[in-house]
Amino acid sequence: MTTRVGRRSEVPYKKDTCNNWVVGRHTNKPCRFVRSETSLPSTPRNTPYQCRRKSPYSVNKSRRNELLNKPQSDGIRSSIAKGNSPQICKYWINGNCVHGDRCWNLHSWFQGDGLSVLTKLHQHKTIVTGITLPVESDKLFSCSTDGTLRVWDCHTGQCVSVIDLGDEARCLISMGSWVFAGLRNAIKAWNIQTAAEITVDGPKGTVLSMAVCNDTLFAGAMDGVIYAWRSSSEANFPFKLLATLNGHTRAVVCLTGGPGDKLYSGSVDHSIKVWDLNSLQSVMTLKGHTDIVTSLIFWDQYLFSSSLDGTVKLWTATQKETLEVVHTHHEQSGVVRINGMIDAKGKPILFCSCNNHSVGLYEMPSFAARGRLFSKQEIRVIEEGPGGLFFTGDGTGLLTVWKWLPEWEPNTTSS
């Protein structure tokens, strides 16, 4: 890892970023604003971002020989033998590849080992924007821009309830027995024990992100404001607006809590703000990205941030009580979501979902490539579950249940 990363100068855009893309509502119709791929800042040709580098998924000699001896198509075997990384077959995705087992490209949703698909849930019609598993519940909740909240039985994998939200949902989170869905100008909440349903008013514009810290619900909205509610003992008003946190100039896309009673927020304005949860004041502004900050997690004493500028940055505290970048990881396209979890062998794995419809898996702290997931459209939600399970939701409305394998087995993700 490098010790310091110089700040790249921002490049003025000729067009503004498309707000419909930010909230996951964009269609393929012509748009006068820029979207994910075109919103990347222009950089010199000799920068790592645009160079044609050797694929990080090229295999070493021993691993190549191991793969060559396993049953695979002749095309993939030949590609591995040459040291190349096979890509997913776009014709196989659409169900019309004529080469079958002899195709040079992957007929699988996962490249690598150690993972298996348990089931695919196809009920949502459009983008899956949120997944949550309330504590001590055997139900999985998911929401979508199709305007529904779906409840899944974790034992059978069946959808047991569909709630009409009346609007497109952008995010989902749980706190105790409550489940919250972020909508336009409001948050809807359900108590899974009492079956109570309430609407939490206050936000102006679409609620794009939520986080729970110190028994307080925080929500980032399209107007650039973070709203905070504290639970109340009043039956009719179980959540009361505590404060509004102002500082971002554009939509707040992501939120996460951290040690030391801190809240971190990422925005379309390219900045990350650090908030003191006791005073509810901004104590620091981090400027290291050159495009929308799409996701934040605090993991193993590091703040991880991702952006449509194609980078994942690791921030750590300094002796001056500030945060500085200690490592920058580059992807070949914009990063829309990150998450960290531990695999079946106890290794920490970072997930980087990109807007090229794939998710890179990297072992921490080396960033050694572990594999890559593929999907028909970009994966906007990655959520860890119990017992080695995790869940992904993509732009087609597909919710996929994955499982870490304790020992290496041929992956079974081609269906």
C-alpha positions in Angstrom: 0.0 0.0 0.0 1.2 3.5 -0.7 1.4 5.9 2.2 0.0 9.0 0.6 -2.1 9.7 -2.4 -2.0 13.1 -4.2 -5.3 14.8 -4.9 -6.3 14.8 -8.5 -7.6 18.1 -9.7 -11.3 18.2 -10.6 -12.3 18.5 -14.2 -15.3 20.7 -15.0 -18.2 18.9 -16.6 -19.9 20.1 -19.7 -23.1 18.5 -18.5 -24.6 17.8 -15.1 -25.1 14.4 -13.6 -28.4 12.8 -14.3 -30.5 12.8 -11.0 -32.7 9.9 -12.4 -29.6 7.7 -12.7 -28.6 8.6 -9.1 -31.9 7.3 -7.8 -32.0 4.3 -10.1 -34.8 5.5 -12.3 -33.0 6.0 -15.6 -34.3 4.5 -18.9 -32.4 3.9 -22.1 -34.1 6.9 -23.7 -31.9 9.8 -24.9 -30.8 12.0 -21.9 -29.3 15.5 -22.0 -27.5 14.8 -18.7 -24.5 12.5 -18.2 -24.8 9.1 -16.6 -22.5 6.5 -15.1 -20.0 5.8 -17.8 -20.0 9.2 -19.4 -19.9 11.0 -16.0 -16.3 9.9 -15.4 -13.8 12.7 -15.4 -11.4 12.9 -18.3 -7.9 11.9 -17.3 -4.5 11.8 -19.1 -3.8 8.6 -21.1 -0.9 7.6 -18.9 -2.9 7.5 -15.7 -3.6 4.1 -14.1 -7.3 4.7 -14.7 -7.2 4.5 -18.5 -4.2 2.3 -19.1 -4.7 -1.1 -20.5 -3.3 -3.1 -17.6 -2.8 -6.8 -17.2 -6.0 -8.3 -15.9 -6.0 -8.8 -12.2 -7.7 -12.1 -12.7 -4.9 -13.7 -14.7 -3.9 -16.9 -12.9 -0.4 -18.1 -11.9 1.2 -21.2 -13.3 0.2 -23.7 -10.5 -3.4 -22.4 -10.5 -3.5 -22.5 -14.3 -2.5 -26.1 -14.3 -5.1 -26.9 -11.7 -7.8 -25.3 -13.7 -6.7 -27.0 -16.9 -7.1 -30.4 -15.3 -10.7 -29.7 -14.2 -13.6 -30.4 -16.6 -14.3 -27.2 -18.5 -15.0 -26.2 -22.1 -12.1 -26.3 -24.5 -12.5 -22.5 -25.1 -12.1 -21.5 -21.5 -9.3 -24.0 -21.0 -7.5 -22.5 -24.0 -8.0 -19.0 -22.6 -6.6 -19.9 -19.2 -3.6 -21.6 -20.8 -2.8 -18.3 -22.5 -3.0 -16.5 -19.2 -6.1 -14.5 -20.1 -9.2 -14.0 -18.0 -12.4 -15.3 -19.7 -15.3 -12.9 -19.6 -19.0 -13.7 -19.3 -20.6 -14.5 -22.6 -23.2 -11.9 -23.5 -24.9 -14.3 -25.9 -25.3 -16.9 -23.1 -26.8 -14.2 -20.8 -29.5 -13.7 -23.5 -29.9 -17.5 -23.9 -28.7 -17.7 -27.5 -25.0 -18.7 -27.5 -24.4 -21.1 -30.4 -21.0 -22.3 -29.2 -22.2 -24.2 -26.1 -19.4 -25.8 -24.1 -16.8 -24.8 -26.6 -17.5 -21.1 -26.1 -14.4 -19.1 -25.2 -16.3 -17.0 -22.7 -17.8 -17.9 -19.3 -21.2 -19.5 -19.1 -21.4 -18.7 -15.4 -22.4 -15.9 -13.1 -19.3 -16.2 -11.0 -15.6 -16.4 -12.0 -13.4 -17.9 -9.3 -14.1 -20.4 -6.4 -15.6 -20.6 -3.0 -19.1 -19.5 -3.8 -22.4 -21.1 -4.8 -25.8 -19.7 -5.8 -28.6 -21.2 -3.5 -31.6 -19.6 -5.3 -32.7 -16.7 -7.5 -35.8 -14.7 -6.5 -37.4 -13.1 -9.6 -40.5 -11.4 -8.1 -39.4 -7.7 -8.3 -40.0 -6.1 -11.7 -37.4 -3.3 -11.5 -34.2 -2.4 -9.6 -33.7 -3.9 -6.2 -32.7 -1.0 -4.0 -32.7 -2.4 -0.5 -32.3 -5.7 1.4 -32.5 -6.1 5.2 -32.8 -8.9 7.8 -34.2 -7.7 11.1 -32.6 -9.1 14.2 -34.2 -12.3 15.5 -36.5 -12.6 12.5 -36.8 -15.4 10.0 -37.9 -13.1 7.3 -35.9 -11.3 4.6 -37.2 -7.9 3.4 -36.5 -6.3 0.0 -37.7 -3.2 -1.8 -37.6 -2.0 -5.3 -38.3 0.9 -7.7 -41.4 -1.2 -8.7 -43.1 0.3 -5.6 -43.2 -2.9 -3.5 -41.8 -4.2 -0.3 -41.5 -8.0 -0.4 -41.2 -10.3 2.6 -39.4 -13.6 2.1 -39.4 -16.7 4.3 -35.8 -17.6 5.0 -36.5 -21.3 5.3 -38.6 -21.8 2.1 -37.4 -19.0 0.0 -41.0 -18.1 -0.8 -42.4 -14.6 -0.9 -45.0 -14.5 1.9 -46.1 -10.9 1.7 -46.2 -8.0 -0.8 -46.7 -4.5 0.5 -47.7 -1.7 -2.0 -45.6 1.3 -1.0 -47.4 3.7 -3.4 -44.1 5.0 -4.6 -40.6 3.9 -5.7 -38.5 2.8 -2.8 -34.8 3.9 -2.8 -33.4 2.3 0.4 -34.2 -0.1 3.2 -33.0 -0.6 6.7 -34.1 -2.2 10.0 -33.7 -1.1 13.6 -34.8 -3.5 16.3 -38.3 -4.6 15.4 -38.8 -1.8 12.9 -38.3 -1.9 9.1 -37.9 1.4 7.3 -38.3 2.1 3.5 -37.1 5.4 2.0 -39.6 7.0 -0.4 -40.2 10.4 -1.8 -40.7 13.0 1.0 -41.3 10.3 3.6 -40.2 7.1 5.2 -42.6 4.2 5.8 -42.0 2.0 8.8 -43.4 -1.4 9.9 -43.1 -3.1 13.3 -42.7 -6.8 12.6 -43.9 -7.7 16.2 -47.0 -5.5 16.5 -47.8 -5.2 12.8 -48.0 -1.4 13.3 -47.5 0.8 10.2 -46.5 4.5 10.3 -45.3 7.2 8.0 -42.3 9.3 9.1 -42.6 12.7 7.6 -39.9 15.4 7.3 -37.6 14.7 4.3 -37.7 17.0 1.3 -37.3 15.0 -1.9 -36.4 11.3 -2.3 -34.7 9.5 0.6 -31.7 7.9 -0.9 -29.8 6.4 2.1 -30.4 5.5 5.7 -28.2 4.5 8.7 -28.9 3.7 12.4 -26.5 5.0 15.0 -27.0 5.4 18.8 -30.6 4.4 18.5 -31.2 7.2 16.0 -32.4 6.9 12.5 -30.5 9.0 9.9 -31.8 9.6 6.4 -30.0 11.3 3.5 -32.2 13.0 0.9 -32.2 14.5 -2.5 -32.1 18.0 -1.1 -28.6 17.4 0.4 -30.0 17.3 4.0 -29.5 14.5 6.5 -32.6 14.0 8.8 -32.4 12.5 12.2 -35.2 10.8 14.3 -35.1 9.5 17.8 -37.4 6.8 19.1 -40.3 8.0 21.3 -42.5 6.4 23.9 -45.6 8.0 22.4 -47.7 5.3 20.7 -49.0 7.7 18.0 -45.6 9.2 17.3 -42.9 6.5 17.9 -40.2 8.6 16.1 -39.7 12.3 16.5 -37.6 14.5 14.3 -34.5 15.3 16.3 -32.4 17.5 13.9 -31.5 18.3 10.4 -27.8 18.1 9.4 -26.9 20.7 6.7 -23.6 20.8 4.8 -23.8 19.0 1.6 -24.7 21.0 -1.5 -26.3 18.1 -3.4 -28.0 14.8 -2.8 -26.8 12.5 0.1 -26.3 9.1 -1.5 -24.7 7.0 1.3 -24.4 7.0 5.1 -22.5 4.8 7.6 -21.6 5.0 11.3 -18.2 4.6 12.8 -16.4 4.5 16.1 -16.1 7.5 18.3 -19.7 8.4 17.8 -19.2 9.5 14.2 -21.5 9.5 11.2 -20.1 9.6 7.6 -22.0 10.8 4.6 -21.2 10.7 0.9 -22.8 13.0 -1.7 -23.3 13.8 -5.4 -21.2 16.9 -4.6 -18.1 14.5 -4.5 -17.4 15.1 -0.8 -17.5 13.0 2.4 -18.6 14.7 5.6 -17.9 13.5 9.1 -20.5 14.3 11.8 -20.2 14.2 15.6 -23.2 12.3 16.8 -23.3 14.1 20.2 -23.4 17.6 18.8 -24.8 16.6 15.4 -22.4 19.0 13.8 -20.0 18.5 10.8 -16.4 18.2 12.1 -14.6 17.4 8.9 -15.0 17.4 5.1 -13.0 14.8 3.0 -12.3 15.7 -0.6 -10.6 12.8 -2.4 -13.0 11.7 -5.1 -13.7 13.5 -8.4 -17.3 12.1 -8.9 -20.3 11.0 -6.9 -19.4 9.2 -3.7 -21.6 6.1 -4.0 -20.9 4.0 -1.0 -19.3 4.1 2.5 -18.4 1.4 5.0 -16.3 1.5 8.2 -14.3 -1.7 8.5 -11.3 -2.7 10.6 -10.5 0.8 11.6 -10.6 2.0 8.0 -13.2 4.1 6.2 -13.8 2.7 2.7 -15.3 5.0 0.1 -16.3 4.3 -3.5 -17.1 6.6 -6.3 -18.2 6.8 -10.0 -14.6 8.0 -10.6 -13.6 4.3 -10.6 -11.8 4.2 -7.3 -12.2 2.8 -3.8 -10.2 4.8 -1.2 -9.1 3.7 2.3 -9.0 6.5 4.9 -7.4 6.2 8.3 -7.0 8.6 11.2 -3.8 10.6 11.6 -2.1 12.0 14.7 -3.7 15.4 13.9 -7.1 13.8 14.3 -7.9 14.1 10.6 -8.4 11.4 8.0 -6.1 10.8 5.0 -6.1 8.3 2.1 -3.6 5.5 2.7 -4.5 3.4 -0.4 -6.5 3.8 -3.6 -7.8 0.9 -5.5 -8.7 1.4 -9.2 -11.5 -0.3 -11.1 -12.0 0.0 -14.9 -15.4 1.5 -14.5 -17.4 3.4 -11.9 -18.0 1.8 -8.5 -21.7 1.9 -7.4 -21.5 -0.2 -4.1 -19.0 -1.7 -1.7 -19.4 -4.1 1.2 -17.1 -6.2 3.3 -17.6 -9.6 4.8 -15.7 -12.7 6.0 -15.7 -15.8 3.9 -16.0 -19.4 5.1 -12.2 -19.6 5.8 -12.2 -16.5 7.9 -10.6 -14.2 5.2 -11.9 -10.6 4.9 -13.3 -10.0 1.4 -14.2 -6.6 -0.1 -17.0 -6.5 -2.7 -16.8 -3.8 -5.4 -19.9 -3.5 -7.6 -19.2 -1.7 -10.8 -21.4 -0.1 -13.4 -20.1 -2.6 -16.0 -22.5 -5.1 -14.5 -19.9 -7.0 -12.5 -18.7 -7.2 -8.9 -15.0 -7.6 -8.0 -14.0 -9.6 -4.9 -10.7 -8.8 -3.2 -8.9 -10.3 -0.3 -8.0 -7.7 2.4 -5.6 -6.1 3.1 -3.6 -7.1 -0.1 -6.4 -6.4 -2.6 -5.5 -9.8 -4.2 -8.2 -10.7 -6.7 -10.5 -13.4 -5.4 -13.1 -13.6 -8.3 -15.9 -11.7 -9.9 -19.7 -11.9 -10.0 -21.6 -11.0 -13.1 -25.2 -9.8 -13.6 -27.4 -8.6 -16.4 -27.5 -5.1 -14.9 -25.5 -3.4 -12.2 -25.8 -4.7 -8.7 -26.9 -1.9 -6.4 -27.4 -3.9 -3.1 -25.0 -6.3 -1.4 -26.2 -7.5 2.1 -24.6 -10.1 4.4 -26.7 -12.7 6.0 -26.3 -15.4 8.7 -24.6 -18.8 8.2 -22.3 -17.8 5.4 -25.1 -16.4 3.3 -25.2 -13.1 1.4 -27.6 -11.4 -1.0 -27.4 -9.3 -4.1 -30.0 -7.3 -5.9 -29.6 -6.0 -9.4 -31.2 -3.7 -11.9 -33.5 -6.3 -13.4 -35.2 -6.9 -10.1 -33.4 -10.2 -9.4 -32.5 -11.0 -5.8 -29.8 -13.7 -5.6 -29.0 -15.8 -2.5 -25.3 -16.8 -2.4 -23.4 -19.0 0.1 -19.7 -19.2 0.9 -18.3 -22.7 0.5 -16.1 -24.0 3.3 -13.9 -26.0 0.9 -13.2 -25.5 -2.7 -15.9 -27.0 -4.9 -16.7 -26.4 -8.6 -19.1 -23.4 -8.6 -22.7 -24.1 -9.5 -23.7 -20.7 -10.7 -24.4 -21.3 -14.4 -28.1 -21.7 -14.0 
